[in-house]
Amino acid sequence: MAEVNIQFPDGTVKQFEKGVTVEEIAKSISISLAKKAVAGKFDGKLVGYHDALEQDGSIEIITKDSEDGLVVLWNTVAQILKHALHNMYPKMKFGESSATEHGFCLDTDNADGQISEDEFDKITAEMNKLIKQNIAIEKIMVPVDEALSMAEGDEYQTALINENAVDGQVEMYQQGDFKYLGGVQLPATGAVKVFQILSVAGAYWKGASSNPMLQRVYGTAFYKQKDLDAELERRKEAQERDHRVIGNKLDLFFVDPKVGAGLPYWMPKGATIRRTIERYIIDKEVADGYQHVYTPVLMNLNAYKQSGHWDHYHDDMFPPMDMGDGEFLELRPMNCPSHIQIYKHHKRSYRELPLRIAEIGMMHRYEKSGALSGLQRVREMELNDGHTFVALNQIQDEFAKILRLIMDVYKDFNITDYSFRLSYRDPKNTEKYFDDDEMWEKSQKMLKGAMDDLGLEYYEAEGEAAFYGPKLDIQTKTALGTEETMSTIQLDFLLPERFDLKYTGTDGEEHRPIMIHRGVVGTMERFTAYLTEIYKGAFPTWLAPEQVAIIPVKNDLHLDYAKELASKLVAHNIRIKMDDRNEKMGYKIRQAQVNKIPYTLVVGDNEKANGTVTVRKYGEDEQTTMAFDEFVTMINHDIETYSRED
C-alpha cells in the first residue's frame, strides 16, 4: 500500500496509508482530539473530516473551539437552511451562500414571495427535523451535465456550477437526496447543536447593482448554547451602537440610494460634528508645521498611470471621463499625485525640507453596492491626508514627529485601545510590489529602527504594505472589539522617482527626496462613524452638535431670561438648543436626554431672580443650581480640555 508523509504543526512528520482521512489522523494522536475535531487544514486549505488525503503535505486538525471550526459549522448550517427551504418552497432558487464574520448567509429568490420574519419559526422547525435525523453529509464529484440538469430552471445555481466546474466535474455535497454546492461541511447534520435565523435583507446577485435583487437570509450557529447567547448579546449591543441607527435617531446623516448609493448627506447636526473634527485637525497640523492646501477633485488620468495607481487600483476607481479632445479626467481615488504637483510647482531647496503638505481632500472610490455601509463604506469621502518630503537623513526624526502627532490626537479623542503593525511587502508577490529589493530592505529597516528607537511594541505583517513602500498601521478596536486601521505612516521611495522629484542640496547638486504618506484620522466619514459607535452617540461636550439645551419653565415668564442666557453662550461659541415648545417641562428634559445633549439648563423664577441656572448633565439624575457665570467657566473648561477626566 502506498504511503504519504504528513507533517504536523510542530514539525514532526509521520507516514500514513495513502487516502488517510482527517478523522484517522486525529485518532492516531488521541481519542479526545478526534472527538473535538470537525475538519482539517491540509497545506493551508480546509478539508473535510472524512476527506481522503492522497499526497504528501502538512496537516492542522481543526477543532470546534477554533475560528475555522466555526466556519465549517456555519457552512453546514447554511446548507441545512437551503435544504429546509428547498423542502418548504420547491420553486425557490438559490444564489451564493457563505460563512460571514459572525455567522452565515444564503441568497434566495422565491417566485411565490419573499420570506418574512414571521416564517422564521417554521423554517427553524424544518431545519431541526433535518438535524434530528442526523443525515450523513458526503462530498461527491458530480458530472457537470448531471449537476446542470439538477439545477435546471435556477439560473443562479447554473452559473455557480459552471464557475466551479473542473475537468467536466463539480464538487458538491449530499444530505440524503439533496445535493448542493458549498464550503467544507461537518460529517453529519446532527453535529449542529444550536443556531438561530437572524434577519433578511436585499442583496444584489454577485454584489452588482446591475444584477437582480435577491433576498439574503442571515443566521448564526455555535457548538454551545452559551456561545450563541453571547453572540446574540453582542449583536444587541451592536444594534445599539450601530452608527447608522444612532445617526438616524439623532438626525446626523442619511444615505438615499435613489439619489446615490454610498453618497452620504450630512444633516446640520452631523455636519457640525464633522466641521468640528476638521477644524481641530487642521489647527493641530498647522501648529505642527503643515501647510494646508486645496487641490482639484479631478485629475488627468495620465498622472495615475504615471504613479502606478491605475495599474494597481483601477478596479476601485470610477471610469475615466472622456473630454472629447484626447484628454481623460479621473475622479481622484487618492491625493498623493495632487500633492506631488504642489511640490513640483517650485524648485525646492534642502532648506525647505521637511516640506509638510496636508489637505482635507475629497476622494472617490468605486465600491460595490453590496459593500456600502452608512458612513463606514462610501463612494465619496474626505480624507485627512498629508505628505512630507524629506531628505534621507530626516526620515526617522520625521517618522517620530508624525507618530507623536497621531498619539496626541488620539489622547484628545480619548482613543486608548490601539496597537502598532509594521506592514511589509511579500517578496513573492511581484505583481503588487515593484521590484527593488534594496529599496524594500532599506525602507523596512528604517521603519523598524524608528519604532525600536521610540521603544514602542509592534507586530510585523508581511504582505500588508502599500505597493510603493512599507508602512506603520495603527490598529484600533471598534466599540464591538473588531480591529481596523485608523492611521498610517508610509515610506515611499518610488513616486519621487516616477515623478522625477528633486531638491538642491547643501552641495549645490540635485537630490531625490523621499516621500512620507500619512493619515492621522483617516476619512471624516469613517472616523465619524467610529466615534459615533465608541461614544454611543453621547459625544463629549467639545464635539457634541448641541452642547446645551435651555428650557424655560414657563415661556411667558422665563423665555426672555432664557434668550438672554442663550445670547451669552453663543458669544462664547457654545452651541445651544432653545426648547421653547409648549410642552411639559419633564417631557422637554427627557428629550434633551434622548438627544444626548451634554448639559440641560432649566430656568424659572428663582433662576431669573438670582442670575442662576439649574444644571443637569447628560446621563445623570442629579441637578445643581449655580451662578450662570460659574456654569460658563465650567463648560468652557470642559470644551478646552476636550472633555477629558484628567
Summary of the structure (lengths in Angstrom):
residues: 646
radius of gyration: 30.0
end to end distance: 73.0
largest distance: 101.3
contacts: 2029
relative contact order: 0.07
helix: 39%
strand: 30%
